[in-house]
Amino acid sequence: MKTKILFFLLIAFFFTFSIEMDAQKITIIYDNYLHKDKCQADWGFSCIIDHKTSTLLFDTGTKKDVFIHNLTALKENLNRIDMIVISHNHGDHTGNLHTVLETKNDLTVYMPYSTPDADIKRIKDTGAKVVRDEKPRDLGNDWYLSGEMGTTIKEQALVMDTPKGLVVITGCAHPGITEMVARVKEIHKKDIYLVLGGFHLGGRSEEQIEEIIQDFKDMGVRNVAPTHCTGDKAIEMFKEAYGDHFIEAGVGKEIEIGGSE
């Protein structure tokens, strides 16, 4: 009897452990919007993603003092970063790249393919390794890059593969948020659990935003967390349309994605 009980306890332990190992956590450390009062809001975006034994930094915000303040307030340590992904080469997303590399330079930085050579050289001069691809890339650890998209302003998205579905994180979605999400869905052929980040809809009409929301629903996007450059009107419209499946973003927000529901 004791042997059977021990056996079932071990099964329960390994089942729980496997779920925890699959869990991923996103912590927003730079954003226009505030979630935790002890942090500071400013135009820009950055988040830290934890999964298994690796930690990824997506974008780096704008101002050094705000970036450092938020890291301190959230008790985050740059020394635990294992890799950096930059969505696109704008200052509100690259502003603290060298701040990070001054602290820890033995990192691989994944830059958009179109990043100017002079910028690549400055990053390499810190001792960091730089990778830039036009095509989608497997980063390991259930993380992927969408590949560079767009024409005038080119950008790449980060994709997280979770037991609940894909998570798509965008910096500003300059190539078009619908187009970026559709591209990810086409590449991975899986359901999309969450789209998070800047949707760049500040100048769009209500009719255009409604069309984009419908596009999301047609693609089966289950949850949304629009922030940064999305625009207040568009955020409110997504909130109304998605109800309980709308996630408020902002500095200090933590989003944990565990096992399947």
N, C-alpha and C positions, 0 to 999 in steps of 0.2 A: 504493500500500500504506500509506504513511504517512498519507494522507488518511483511509483507512478506519479505521486505528487511532485517529486523533484523533477521528473521528466517534463511535466506540464508547466512547471515554473520556469524551467530553462527555455521551453518553447516560447512562453510569454515574454521572457527577457529578450530573446533574440528577435522576436517580432517587433517589440517596442524599439529595440536598438536600431533595427533596419529602417523603421519609420523616421527615427530621429536623424539617421544618416542621410535620408532622402530630403529632409527638411531644408529649406532655404530661407534666409532672412534678409530683407532689404531694409536698410536704414538711410533715410534721407538726411544729408548733412549740409546741403546748401539748396536754397529755394527762395522764390519770391514770397512764399506763404509760410506762416509760422504754425507749428503744431505744439511745440513745447515752449512755454514762456521763457525759460532760462536761455533759449537759443536766440539767434538773430536772423532776420529775414533780409534778403537782398537779391537783386536780379541775377539769376544764374541757376545752375543746377549741378548737383553731385550726389551720388549715393554710394554706399558700401554694401556689398553682397557677401554673405557668409554661406558656405556650403561645404559639408564634409570637412576636409582639412585645408581648404583654400579660401582666400579672401580677395575679392576683386573690387577695385575702385572704378566706378563709371563716372567720367567727367570730373571736373575739379573746381567748379564755381568760378567766382570772379576776384573778389578782394581777399588778400591774405589775412587781414585782421579778423574778418568775419569767418573765414574758413577755419582758422586756428581756434577762435572763440567757440565755434560750434563743436569742433572735435573735442575740445576740453570739456565743454558742458555735457557732451554725450559720452564722455570717458572712452573715446576712441583713440587708438594708438596707430600712427602711420607705419610703425615698424612691422605691423602684422599684415600689411598689404603684400599680396603675392604678384599681382598684375594690374595693369591699368588699361582701360578702354576709353578712348576719346571718340565721341559721336561725330563731331565736326569741328573744324578749325576756327572757332569763334572764341573771343576772349572770355565770354561768360561761361565757357565750358573748359577752356584750357588755362584759365588765369592762375591756377595754383599747381600746375603740372610740375614746374621747377621747384616749388615749395616742397612737394612730396619727394622729388628726386634728390633734393638737398639732404633730406632725412634718410632716405633709402634709395640707392641708385641701382641695386642689383635686381632690377625689375624688367619685365618685358612690357613695352608700351605699344598697344595696338592702335595705330593711327589710320584715318581714312586714306585711301590710295592717293587721292589728289593733294595731300598735304605738300606744300612747297619743300623743295630739297633743303633750303636754308633752315627751315624749322626743324626738319629731321636731323640735320647736322647738329643744331643746338641741343637737341635731346640726347643724341649719341655722345656729345662732348661731356655729358654728365657721367657717362659710364653705363647708361641704360641701353638695352637692346630695343630696337624699333622694328616692328612688323607692320607692313601695310599691304593689303590685298584688295583687289577689285571684287573678287568672288567671295562667296560665303566661306567661313572658316570654323572648324571645330576647335574650341579652346580647351577641350577636356572638361571634366568635372560637371558635365551637363550644361555647359555654357557654349554659345555659338555667336558668331557675327553674321549679320544678314548679307554682308557684302555692300559695297558702296552703291548708293542710289542717287538719282537726281541729275540735274543738268547744271543750272547756274550755281546753286549751293548744294554741294554733295555731302552725303551723310550716311552713316551706318547705324544700325540698331543692334542692341544686345538682346539675345534670346536665351531664356532659361527654360530647360526642359524639366518639368516637375511631374509628379504622379497625378496632379490635378489638371495638367495641360500646360501649354506654352505660356510663358510670361514674356512680353515684348516691352523693352525699355527704350524710349526715344529721348534724344536730347532736345531737339526742336521740331523734328519732322518736317524740315524744309522741303523734301521731295514730295510731301503730301502724306498725311497720317494714314489715310485709307490705302494709298499705294504701298506704303511701307508694311502695314499689317497684312495686306493681301500677298505681298512678296514672301513674307515669313511663312504664311499659311501654305503657300504654293511649294516652298522649299521643303518644309518639314511634314506637311500633310497630317497635321494633328490639330486638335481643338485648341483654341486660345482661351486660357483661363483669365488672363489679366493683361491690359495695356496700360502702362504707366509712363508719365513723363510729359514733356512739352508737345502739344499738338499743333501749335502755331496757327491759331484760328482767330486771332485778335481782329483782323480786318474783314472777316467773313460775315455775310448776312445771316439772319436767322434761318432763312430758307436753305442756305448752303450748309449751315451747321446741322439742320434737321436731316438733310440728305446724308451727311457723314455719319450721324448717329444711326440712321437706318442701314447704312453700309456696314457698320459695326455689327448690328443685330443680324443682318443677312449673313455675315461671315461667322456668326456664332460666338462673338466676343462676350464672355460671361461677366467679367468685372472690368471697371475702368477706374483709373486714378489720374485724371488730367491735372496738370499743374504748370508751373513756370510760364511759358509764353502762350499757353492755351487761350487766355483771355477770360475775364470774369463772366461775361455773358455766356460763352461757350461752356464754361465749367458748370454754371447753374443749369444750363439746358441738359448737359449730360447727367447731372445729379437728378433732375426731375425725371428723365427718361429711364435711368437705371435703378433708381430707388435704393433698395437694400444692397444692390450690387455696385453701388458707387462708393469709392473709398476716398475719404478726405486725405489729401497729401499735405506736405509742409515739412519744414525743418524739424527733425526729431521724430517724425513718424516712422514706426517700425511695422513692417508687413511680413508676417511669418507664413510660409506656405509649406504645409506638411504633406502627409500621406493623402491618399485618395479619400473622398467623402463617401 
